[in-house]
Amino acid sequence: MGVKKIAILGASGQLGQSFQYLADAFPFELSCYDRSQLDITNKRSLEHLETDLVINCAAYTAVDLAEEEPREAYKINRDAVANIANVCVHKGIPLIHFSSDYVYHNNVRRPLRESDPTRPKGVYARSKLAGERKIVAICDQYLIFRVSWLYGPFGKNFPKTMLRLAETHDNLRIVNDQIGAPTNTIDLAKMILRLCVEQDGVWKHRRGIYNYCNTGHTSWAEMAQFIFSKTGQDVIVEPIPSVQYPTKAKRPRNSRLALSKFSKTFGIAIPDWQTSMMDCLRILKTNDDALALD
């Protein structure tokens, strides 16, 4: 028996909204919960879930604020994840969860493999790794996807920030020594829903931790230049090193993710980041007729 009902936790975030955007294209009944509808920090709230699968999109993602709010970050990224995992085990249902490239933060200079050491720096990164470990320790049916540089047509993210800043700035100084791959939330959600179509084989034989992002790599400065060039924005991007843009939490210099494990296991093609960025910009254009795409 395959998946018929899916519970989406964290439905108001950019990834949760992407699942809802795709809902009509897949043969599932999606029940979507935001924090006002279901408190994942309260295990009793989760016990009322009636579903075949839980997809946890909820997370504390304020990387710098986490340095000031460690208790809140761990409450959501570790303790609530443990609640979800325990309920899934009790009900005998699988769990899909999303982690972060921040858990690596090591000195490896090639694309990062799932088997590489994890040396997270900062509260956000450590809390995400702690959440992973709770799932691995508790669950027997799970997939964890470590993703990088999430963006999409919903919520707050880098491309939307760049387009907003372009309205009032002719010149922007943007970091160019952090390298990774932006991940379109629509691509990520679509991949997960495709996996759910073949749910039985996935949970029995393929549980584990997988990297996922769009293919290729770029820097934040190069990504901004791409966005401005494709939307006709006359903004000069001045590349700067990270030391000239200090933040409370350290950012990884290398966020390139090796995708061979995912590709060999699931055989699902992954779009390149430029194509996916253009797809996102086209969706955004529907809400802004002044946005010109070439």
C-alpha positions as CSV (number, residue, x, y, z in Angstrom):
1,M,0.0,0.0,0.0
2,G,1.5,3.3,-1.1
3,V,1.1,6.8,0.3
4,K,-2.3,8.4,0.0
5,K,-2.2,11.0,2.8
6,I,0.7,13.3,3.5
7,A,1.1,15.7,6.5
8,I,3.2,18.8,5.7
9,L,4.6,20.4,8.9
10,G,5.8,24.0,8.7
11,A,3.4,24.7,5.8
12,S,3.7,28.5,6.0
13,G,7.5,28.5,5.1
14,Q,8.9,28.8,1.6
15,L,9.3,25.0,1.3
16,G,6.0,24.2,2.8
17,Q,4.2,26.6,0.4
18,S,6.1,25.0,-2.5
19,F,4.5,21.6,-1.6
20,Q,1.1,23.3,-1.6
21,Y,1.9,24.9,-5.0
22,L,2.4,21.4,-6.5
23,A,-0.4,19.6,-4.7
24,D,-2.8,19.4,-7.6
25,A,-0.1,17.7,-9.8
26,F,0.2,14.6,-7.6
27,P,-2.2,12.0,-6.4
28,F,-2.0,12.7,-2.7
29,E,-4.2,14.2,0.0
30,L,-2.1,16.9,1.6
31,S,-2.9,18.1,5.1
32,C,-0.8,21.3,5.7
33,Y,-0.1,22.6,9.2
34,D,1.6,25.9,10.2
35,R,2.6,26.7,13.8
36,S,-0.9,28.2,14.6
37,Q,-2.5,24.9,13.6
38,L,-0.1,22.4,15.1
39,D,2.6,23.0,17.8
40,I,5.4,20.6,17.0
41,T,7.1,21.4,20.3
42,N,4.1,19.7,22.0
43,K,4.2,16.0,21.4
44,R,0.5,15.6,22.3
45,S,-0.4,17.9,19.4
46,L,1.3,15.5,17.0
47,E,-0.4,12.4,18.3
48,H,-3.6,13.5,16.6
49,L,-2.0,13.3,13.1
50,E,-3.7,10.8,10.8
51,T,-1.5,10.3,7.8
52,D,0.6,7.9,5.8
53,L,3.7,10.1,5.8
54,V,5.1,13.2,7.6
55,I,7.2,15.7,5.7
56,N,8.8,18.1,8.2
57,C,9.4,21.5,6.6
58,A,9.4,23.3,10.0
59,A,12.7,24.7,11.2
60,Y,14.4,27.6,13.0
61,T,16.4,29.2,10.2
62,A,17.4,32.6,11.6
63,V,21.1,31.8,11.5
64,D,22.4,34.9,13.2
65,L,19.5,35.3,15.6
66,A,20.1,31.8,16.8
67,E,23.3,33.0,18.5
68,E,21.1,35.0,20.8
69,E,18.2,32.5,21.0
70,P,19.9,29.1,21.4
71,R,17.1,27.7,23.5
72,E,14.5,28.5,20.8
73,A,16.7,27.1,18.0
74,Y,17.3,23.8,19.8
75,K,13.6,23.6,20.8
76,I,12.5,23.6,17.1
77,N,15.5,22.1,15.3
78,R,16.2,19.3,17.8
79,D,13.5,18.8,20.5
80,A,10.5,19.2,18.2
81,V,12.2,16.9,15.6
82,A,12.5,14.3,18.3
83,N,8.8,14.7,19.0
84,I,8.0,14.2,15.4
85,A,10.3,11.2,15.1
86,N,8.8,9.5,18.2
87,V,5.2,10.0,16.9
88,C,6.2,8.6,13.5
89,V,7.7,5.5,15.1
90,H,4.6,5.0,17.4
91,K,2.3,5.3,14.4
92,G,4.5,3.2,12.1
93,I,4.8,5.9,9.4
94,P,7.8,7.3,7.6
95,L,9.4,10.7,8.1
96,I,11.0,13.0,5.5
97,H,13.1,15.8,7.1
98,F,15.4,18.6,5.8
99,S,18.8,19.5,7.1
100,S,21.5,21.9,6.0
101,D,24.9,22.2,4.3
102,Y,25.9,24.1,7.5
103,V,26.3,20.8,9.3
104,Y,29.5,20.0,7.4
105,H,31.6,23.3,7.7
106,N,34.8,21.4,7.5
107,N,38.0,22.0,5.6
108,V,37.2,19.8,2.6
109,R,37.6,21.7,-0.6
110,R,35.8,19.4,-3.0
111,P,32.0,18.8,-3.1
112,L,30.9,17.5,0.3
113,R,29.9,13.9,0.6
114,E,27.4,12.5,3.2
115,S,30.2,10.5,4.7
116,D,32.4,13.6,5.3
117,P,33.0,14.8,8.9
118,T,30.4,17.2,10.4
119,R,31.9,20.1,12.2
120,P,29.0,22.6,12.6
121,K,29.9,26.1,13.8
122,G,27.2,28.2,15.4
123,V,23.9,27.5,17.2
124,Y,21.8,27.0,14.0
125,A,24.3,24.5,12.5
126,R,24.7,22.5,15.7
127,S,21.0,22.4,16.3
128,K,20.3,21.1,12.8
129,L,22.8,18.3,13.2
130,A,21.3,17.5,16.6
131,G,17.9,17.1,14.9
132,E,19.4,14.7,12.4
133,R,20.9,12.6,15.1
134,K,17.5,12.4,16.9
135,I,15.9,11.0,13.8
136,V,18.6,8.5,13.1
137,A,18.5,7.3,16.8
138,I,14.7,7.1,16.9
139,C,13.3,6.3,13.4
140,D,13.5,3.2,11.3
141,Q,11.7,4.8,8.3
142,Y,13.2,8.1,7.3
143,L,14.9,10.2,4.7
144,I,17.0,13.2,5.6
145,F,18.0,15.7,2.9
146,R,20.8,18.1,3.5
147,V,20.1,21.0,1.3
148,S,21.9,24.3,0.5
149,W,20.9,27.9,-0.2
150,L,17.1,27.4,-0.4
151,Y,15.1,29.9,-2.4
152,G,11.8,30.0,-4.2
153,P,8.8,32.1,-5.1
154,F,7.5,32.0,-1.6
155,G,8.8,33.5,1.7
156,K,12.0,35.4,2.2
157,N,15.1,34.5,0.3
158,F,18.1,35.8,-1.6
159,P,16.7,36.3,-5.1
160,K,13.6,38.2,-3.7
161,T,15.9,40.3,-1.5
162,M,18.1,41.2,-4.5
163,L,15.1,42.2,-6.6
164,R,13.8,44.4,-3.8
165,L,17.2,46.0,-3.3
166,A,17.5,46.7,-7.0
167,E,14.6,49.1,-6.7
168,T,16.6,51.5,-4.5
169,H,20.3,50.6,-5.2
170,D,22.6,51.1,-8.1
171,N,25.5,49.3,-6.5
172,L,25.6,46.3,-4.1
173,R,28.6,44.8,-2.3
174,I,28.1,41.0,-2.1
175,V,30.2,38.2,-0.8
176,N,32.1,36.2,-3.4
177,D,34.2,33.7,-1.4
178,Q,31.3,31.4,-0.2
179,I,30.7,28.8,-2.9
180,G,27.6,26.6,-3.2
181,A,24.5,25.8,-5.2
182,P,21.2,27.5,-4.7
183,T,18.3,25.1,-4.4
184,N,14.9,25.9,-5.8
185,T,12.2,24.9,-3.3
186,I,9.9,23.9,-6.2
187,D,12.4,21.4,-7.5
188,L,13.0,20.0,-4.0
189,A,9.3,19.6,-3.3
190,K,8.7,18.1,-6.7
191,M,11.5,15.6,-6.1
192,I,10.0,14.5,-2.8
193,L,6.5,14.0,-4.2
194,R,8.0,11.9,-7.0
195,L,9.7,9.7,-4.4
196,C,6.4,9.3,-2.6
197,V,4.9,7.8,-5.7
198,E,7.3,4.9,-5.3
199,Q,7.0,5.0,-1.5
200,D,7.1,1.3,-0.6
201,G,10.6,0.7,-2.0
202,V,12.0,4.0,-0.7
203,W,11.3,3.4,3.0
204,K,12.3,-0.3,3.1
205,H,15.6,-0.1,1.3
206,R,16.8,3.5,1.0
207,R,16.5,5.2,4.4
208,G,19.4,7.5,5.3
209,I,21.0,10.9,4.7
210,Y,21.3,12.4,1.3
211,N,22.6,15.6,-0.2
212,Y,20.3,17.5,-2.5
213,C,20.7,20.8,-4.4
214,N,20.5,22.1,-7.9
215,T,23.6,21.1,-10.0
216,G,26.5,23.4,-10.7
217,H,27.9,26.0,-8.2
218,T,28.2,29.7,-7.8
219,S,28.9,32.5,-5.3
220,W,26.5,34.9,-3.8
221,A,27.9,37.7,-5.9
222,E,27.7,35.7,-9.1
223,M,24.2,34.6,-8.3
224,A,23.2,38.3,-7.8
225,Q,24.8,39.2,-11.1
226,F,22.8,36.5,-12.8
227,I,19.5,37.6,-11.3
228,F,20.1,41.2,-12.3
229,S,21.2,40.4,-15.9
230,K,18.1,38.2,-16.4
231,T,15.6,40.7,-15.0
232,G,17.0,43.8,-16.7
233,Q,18.2,45.4,-13.5
234,D,20.9,48.0,-13.9
235,V,22.8,47.2,-10.7
236,I,26.6,46.9,-10.3
237,V,27.7,44.0,-8.1
238,E,30.9,44.6,-6.2
239,P,32.3,41.3,-5.1
240,I,33.8,41.4,-1.5
241,P,35.4,38.8,0.8
242,S,33.5,37.5,3.8
243,V,35.7,39.4,6.2
244,Q,34.2,42.6,4.9
245,Y,30.7,41.4,5.7
246,P,30.9,40.1,9.3
247,T,28.0,38.1,10.7
248,K,27.3,36.8,14.2
249,A,27.3,33.2,13.0
250,K,30.1,31.8,10.7
251,R,29.1,30.8,7.2
252,P,30.7,27.8,5.4
253,R,33.1,28.8,2.6
254,N,32.4,25.5,0.8
255,S,28.8,24.5,0.5
256,R,29.2,22.5,-2.7
257,L,27.3,19.2,-2.2
258,A,28.2,15.9,-3.9
259,L,25.1,14.4,-5.5
260,S,26.3,11.0,-6.6
261,K,24.6,9.1,-3.7
262,F,21.3,10.7,-4.4
263,S,21.6,10.1,-8.2
264,K,22.7,6.5,-7.9
265,T,20.0,5.7,-5.3
266,F,16.9,7.4,-6.8
267,G,17.8,8.1,-10.4
268,I,16.0,11.4,-10.6
269,A,17.5,14.1,-12.8
270,I,18.4,17.3,-11.0
271,P,18.0,20.6,-12.9
272,D,21.0,23.0,-13.0
273,W,20.8,26.1,-10.8
274,Q,20.6,28.6,-13.7
275,T,17.6,26.9,-15.3
276,S,15.8,26.6,-11.9
277,M,16.6,30.3,-11.1
278,M,15.0,31.3,-14.3
279,D,11.9,29.2,-13.5
280,C,11.6,30.9,-10.2
281,L,12.0,34.4,-11.7
282,R,9.2,33.6,-14.2
283,I,6.9,32.7,-11.4
284,L,7.8,35.9,-9.6
285,K,7.1,37.8,-12.8
286,T,3.5,36.8,-12.7
287,N,3.2,39.0,-9.6
288,D,5.1,41.9,-11.1
289,D,4.5,42.7,-14.8
290,A,7.4,45.3,-14.6
291,L,9.9,42.5,-14.2
292,A,11.4,41.9,-17.6
293,L,13.1,38.5,-18.3
294,D,15.4,38.0,-21.3
